[in-house]
Amino acid sequence: MNVTKRIVNTKRHTIGFIIDGKRHTRGQAVRLAQRNKLNGFTVRKYGDGRYYIATKPSQDVARLYSLPVVVENK
């Protein structure tokens, strides 16, 4: 599965992703990455125990912050 866009709120915090044309929350995307379903992405852990998605070091894919952004006004 390919991550094509990042969904952010008005403060530019990532709240989700567009993966293969479908909207996914951050949590759903983390679970997909944990199961190795996201091409070029892996899961890392914050110090407080939360998980996030990161680009695999040797992959030739777009970095998360260079992906096109969709802003949600919620």
N, C-alpha and C positions, 0 to 999 in steps of 0.2 A: 504494500500500500504506500502511496506517495503523499507526502505533506505538501500542499500547494500554496496555502495561505495561512496567515496567523490572524486570529480574531482578537481584537483588543478593545478595552473600554475607553472612555474619553480621556482617561489619565495615561493611556498607552500601556496598561498592564495586560498581559496575555490572559485571556479568559477561555480561549479555545483554538481550534485549528480546523481548516478545511482539508479533509483527507479523502482522496479519490472522489471529490465532488460533494461530499457529505459533511455536515457540521458535526464536530465532536467537541465535548468539553475537555478541559485540561486533564481531568481524571480519566476520562475514556481514552484519551491519547496516551497517557502514561501506561494504562493497562495494555494497550496495543503494543507499545514499545517493550514492555516487560515480556510479552510473548513473542518478541522479535518479528512483529508484523509490519513495522514501519521501516521502509528502505532507507538505510543510512543514519538512523537515529537509535539512541540507546537511552537508558534511564540512569539518572544520577540521584544522589540523596543529599538533601540539605543537612546541616548539622542538627536541626531540630526534628529530623525524622521524616519530613515531607519529601516527596519525590518530584522530579522534573525531567523533561525531555532534553537531551543534548545531542549534538551532531557527533557521530562516531569520528574519531580522529583521522582515519585514513580514507574516508569516503569522499567521493566526488559529487556531493549534493550541495544544494544551497544551504547556507547557515540559517538558523531559525530567524535571526534578526535581519537577514537580507531578503526574506520572503515578502511578497506583497501583503499589505495589511488591510483588513476590513475593520472599520470602527463601528462599534455598537453604541447606541445612545441610551442605554438602560441605566 
